Amino acid sequence: MNKRTKKHILALAMATLGITPSMAFAQAHDAHTGHTSTPAAVAPAHDMGAVDKGSGEMDHGAMQMQGGSAPPDARDPDAYSGGYTLDSGKYSLGPAQRLRMSDEHNFGSVWFDRLEYVKSGSNEGLAYEGQAWYGGTYNRAVLKAEGEVANSKLQDSQTELLWGHAISTFWDTQLGIRFDHGQGAPNRKWLALGVQGLAPYWFDIDATAYVGPSGRTALSLSAEYDLLITQKLVLQPRVEVNFYGKRDEARQIGSGLSDGTASLRLKYEVTRQFVPYIGVEWAGKFGQTANFARDAGERAHETRFVAGLSFRF
């Protein structure tokens, strides 16, 4: 490459570098000056005639709404039912008939939570506790019963006839009457009002208040929990306490906290309906009730060993 050719190339490069900034400045300047020039054609706006700009409300009369009659070529809803409908055919329902949902049926159950042999020192006997009910999902008749048998005689029993009403998914209110029977003691009658259900963390709760003649009042509270050791083996702790508002010497019951039990039962579920168990129970009488027991030559506190069966059908 000779000296003259080099000069031509150098001059061309310098000219190129000088033109490029000028073109960029010119483009930027044109972009700004474009604002003062005639604007480009604006796209036509949507027809907003259906909107009342003064009130801000839309005229719905110009809009086509859904609904109305089905098109002529719509599929027949009964085309795949063999021609049977609820109004005609062999599956039709008469004017007095209608479908009944599950919460409209009545059903019932009998459940014995405890039917057991009890051993305490030299004393032994039988004890039972259970309930039966019949009715619908929201309202049902409930029968509760518990008691103790010794020497082939019913020593003490409580029987309740209640109306149960569901107030939520896991809770029922119960209203009715209770009958107390005791060997060698006068019978008592009570008006009962309580709640029964499943508390958070799966605690079974039963709380009932009682009102009787002559100003007698009582309160019974019980709670139990099923602790699954395996799918079949269940440990069930249970606590029950009873309070009375008035002293009842005829039945050897004092006012305040009268008696209570705490127990552990180890259950084996052969089936859900047939559950044998063994366990231990601590029973105590307190306050004036304990004094009545001591005066009669009985122990105020004792430990009991139990073996029994829970079943339902």
C-alpha positions in Angstrom: 0.0 0.0 0.0 1.6 3.3 -1.1 1.6 6.6 0.8 -1.2 8.1 -1.3 -3.6 5.2 -0.7 -3.0 5.5 3.1 -4.0 9.2 3.0 -7.2 8.4 1.2 -8.2 5.7 3.8 -7.4 8.0 6.7 -9.5 10.8 5.2 -12.4 8.5 4.7 -12.3 7.2 8.3 -12.2 10.8 9.7 -15.1 11.7 7.5 -17.1 8.8 8.7 -16.5 9.6 12.4 -17.5 13.1 11.9 -20.8 12.3 10.1 -22.0 9.7 12.6 -22.4 12.1 15.7 -24.1 14.6 13.4 -26.6 12.1 12.2 -27.4 11.0 15.8 -27.8 14.6 16.9 -30.1 15.2 13.9 -32.2 12.2 14.8 -32.6 13.3 18.4 -33.4 16.8 17.4 -36.0 15.6 14.9 -37.6 13.5 17.7 -38.1 16.6 19.9 -39.2 18.9 17.1 -41.8 16.3 16.1 -43.9 17.5 19.0 -44.5 20.8 17.4 -45.2 19.3 14.0 -48.6 18.0 12.8 -49.5 15.0 14.9 -49.8 11.6 13.4 -53.3 10.2 12.7 -54.9 9.0 15.9 -56.7 5.7 16.0 -60.5 6.1 16.2 -61.8 5.8 19.8 -64.2 3.2 20.8 -67.8 4.1 20.6 -68.7 5.1 24.2 -72.2 6.2 23.3 -73.5 3.6 25.8 -71.9 5.5 28.6 -73.5 8.6 30.1 -70.5 10.8 30.8 -72.5 13.2 32.9 -73.7 10.6 35.4 -71.0 8.0 34.9 -73.6 5.3 34.4 -73.7 2.8 31.5 -76.7 2.3 29.3 -77.3 -1.4 29.6 -80.1 -1.2 27.1 -77.6 -1.4 24.2 -75.9 -4.5 25.6 -77.1 -8.0 24.8 -77.5 -10.1 28.0 -77.2 -13.8 28.4 -80.2 -16.0 29.1 -83.5 -16.4 27.4 -84.7 -19.3 25.4 -82.3 -22.1 24.3 -81.2 -22.1 20.7 -83.2 -24.4 18.3 -80.2 -26.7 17.9 -79.5 -27.1 21.7 -79.0 -30.7 22.9 -82.0 -32.4 24.6 -81.1 -32.8 28.3 -83.0 -36.1 28.4 -81.5 -37.5 25.2 -79.1 -39.9 27.1 -81.5 -41.0 29.8 -83.5 -43.5 27.6 -86.4 -41.1 27.7 -86.9 -41.4 31.5 -87.4 -38.3 33.5 -88.6 -37.4 37.0 -92.0 -36.4 35.6 -92.6 -39.4 33.2 -91.6 -43.0 32.7 -91.2 -45.8 35.2 -88.8 -43.7 37.4 -91.2 -40.7 37.7 -92.1 -39.4 41.2 -95.7 -38.7 42.1 -96.9 -35.3 43.2 -96.7 -36.4 46.9 -93.2 -37.9 46.5 -89.8 -36.2 46.6 -86.2 -37.1 47.2 -85.2 -37.3 50.9 -81.8 -36.3 52.0 -79.7 -38.1 54.6 -80.5 -35.6 57.3 -84.2 -36.3 56.9 -84.0 -39.9 58.0 -84.4 -41.3 61.5 -81.8 -43.7 62.9 -80.6 -44.9 66.3 -77.8 -46.6 68.3 -77.2 -48.3 71.6 -73.8 -47.8 73.2 -72.4 -49.2 76.4 -69.2 -47.3 77.2 -68.6 -49.4 80.4 -69.9 -52.8 81.4 -67.3 -54.0 83.8 -66.4 -56.1 86.8 -65.0 -54.0 89.7 -62.6 -55.3 92.4 -61.7 -53.1 95.4 -60.0 -54.9 98.3 -62.4 -57.5 99.5 -65.4 -55.8 97.8 -66.4 -56.6 94.2 -69.4 -55.8 92.0 -70.5 -54.7 88.6 -70.8 -51.2 87.1 -72.4 -50.0 83.9 -72.6 -46.8 81.9 -74.2 -46.3 78.5 -76.7 -44.4 76.4 -79.1 -45.0 73.6 -80.6 -42.6 71.2 -83.1 -42.4 68.3 -83.9 -39.6 65.9 -82.6 -37.5 63.1 -79.4 -35.5 62.6 -80.6 -32.4 64.5 -83.1 -33.7 67.0 -83.2 -37.0 68.9 -84.4 -38.7 72.0 -81.5 -39.8 74.3 -81.5 -42.3 77.2 -78.5 -42.3 79.6 -78.0 -44.8 82.4 -75.3 -45.6 84.9 -75.1 -47.5 88.1 -73.5 -50.1 90.4 -74.6 -53.6 91.3 -73.4 -55.5 94.4 -74.6 -58.7 96.1 -77.0 -59.1 93.1 -78.7 -55.8 94.0 -78.8 -52.5 92.3 -77.0 -50.3 94.9 -77.1 -46.9 93.1 -78.3 -45.7 89.7 -78.9 -42.6 87.6 -81.2 -42.6 84.6 -81.8 -39.7 82.3 -84.4 -39.2 79.6 -83.3 -36.2 77.4 -84.1 -34.4 74.2 -80.8 -33.7 72.2 -80.5 -30.9 69.8 -77.5 -30.3 67.6 -76.2 -26.7 67.9 -73.0 -27.2 65.9 -71.0 -29.8 64.1 -69.6 -31.4 67.2 -72.0 -30.2 70.0 -75.5 -31.1 71.3 -77.6 -29.5 73.9 -79.6 -31.9 76.1 -82.8 -31.1 78.1 -84.8 -33.5 80.1 -85.2 -35.3 83.5 -83.0 -37.4 85.7 -84.1 -40.1 88.2 -81.8 -41.2 91.1 -82.3 -44.5 92.8 -80.3 -45.7 95.9 -80.5 -48.8 98.0 -82.1 -47.8 101.3 -82.3 -44.1 100.3 -85.1 -42.0 98.9 -85.3 -41.5 95.2 -84.6 -38.1 93.7 -85.9 -36.3 90.6 -84.1 -33.6 88.7 -84.6 -31.3 85.7 -81.4 -31.6 83.5 -79.8 -29.2 81.1 -76.4 -29.8 79.6 -74.1 -30.1 76.6 -72.3 -33.0 75.2 -69.7 -33.1 72.4 -66.2 -33.2 71.1 -63.9 -30.4 72.3 -60.7 -29.3 70.4 -57.9 -31.8 70.5 -60.5 -34.7 70.6 -61.7 -34.5 74.2 -65.1 -36.0 74.8 -67.0 -33.6 77.2 -70.2 -34.1 79.0 -71.4 -31.3 81.3 -74.9 -31.2 82.8 -76.6 -29.0 85.4 -79.5 -30.2 87.5 -82.3 -28.6 89.5 -84.6 -30.5 91.9 -87.3 -29.8 94.4 -86.6 -28.1 97.7 -83.9 -26.0 96.1 -81.6 -28.8 95.3 -79.0 -28.2 92.6 -76.2 -30.3 91.1 -73.5 -30.2 88.5 -71.8 -33.2 86.8 -68.6 -32.9 84.6 -66.8 -35.6 82.8 -64.0 -35.7 80.2 -62.2 -38.5 78.4 -59.6 -38.9 75.7 -58.6 -41.8 73.4 -54.8 -42.1 73.1 -54.0 -44.4 70.2 -51.0 -46.6 71.0 -51.6 -48.6 67.8 -54.6 -48.8 65.4 -56.2 -51.4 67.7 -54.7 -50.6 71.2 -56.2 -47.5 72.9 -55.4 -46.0 76.3 -58.3 -44.0 77.6 -57.9 -41.6 80.6 -61.2 -40.4 82.1 -62.1 -37.9 84.8 -65.5 -37.2 86.4 -66.5 -34.9 89.3 -69.9 -34.1 90.9 -71.0 -31.0 92.8 -74.1 -30.4 94.9 -75.5 -27.1 96.0 -77.3 -28.4 99.1 -76.6 -31.0 101.7 -78.7 -34.2 101.5 -78.4 -36.3 104.6 -80.9 -38.9 103.5 -78.6 -39.8 100.6 -75.3 -39.1 102.5 -74.3 -36.3 100.2 -72.7 -33.1 101.3 -72.7 -29.7 99.6 -69.9 -28.5 97.3 -67.5 -31.0 95.7 -69.0 -34.4 96.6 -67.2 -37.1 94.8 -65.0 -37.8 91.8 -63.1 -40.5 89.9 -60.0 -40.7 87.7 -59.3 -43.8 85.6 -57.1 -45.4 83.0 -58.5 -48.1 80.7 -56.4 -50.0 78.2 -58.7 -51.1 75.4 -58.3 -53.4 72.4 -60.6 -52.9 69.5 -61.4 -56.3 68.1 -63.9 -54.3 66.0 -65.2 -50.8 66.4 -68.3 -52.3 68.0 -66.6 -54.8 70.3 -63.9 -53.5 72.6 -62.7 -55.4 75.7 -60.5 -53.6 78.3 -58.8 -53.7 81.6 -58.0 -50.7 83.8 -57.5 -49.0 87.2 -59.7 -46.4 88.8 -59.2 -44.0 91.7 -62.4 -43.0 93.5 -62.8 -40.5 96.3 -65.4 -38.7 98.3 -64.7 -35.2 99.6 -65.9 -32.7 102.2 -69.1 -33.6 104.0 -69.7 -36.6 101.7 -66.4 -38.1 102.9 -67.5 -37.5 106.5 -70.8 -39.4 105.9 -68.8 -42.3 104.4 -66.4 -42.5 107.4 -69.4 -42.4 109.9 -70.9 -45.3 108.0 -67.6 -47.3 108.3 -66.7 -46.9 104.6 -63.5 -45.6 103.1 -63.5 -42.1 101.6 -60.9 -43.1 99.0 -60.2 -46.3 97.2 -58.5 -47.9 94.3 -60.4 -50.2 92.0 -59.3 -52.6 89.4 -61.7 -53.1 86.5 -62.2 -55.4 83.5 -65.0 -55.1 81.1 -66.4 -54.5 77.7 -67.4 -51.6 75.5 -69.9 -52.3 72.7 -72.4 -50.6 70.4 -75.0 -51.6 67.9 
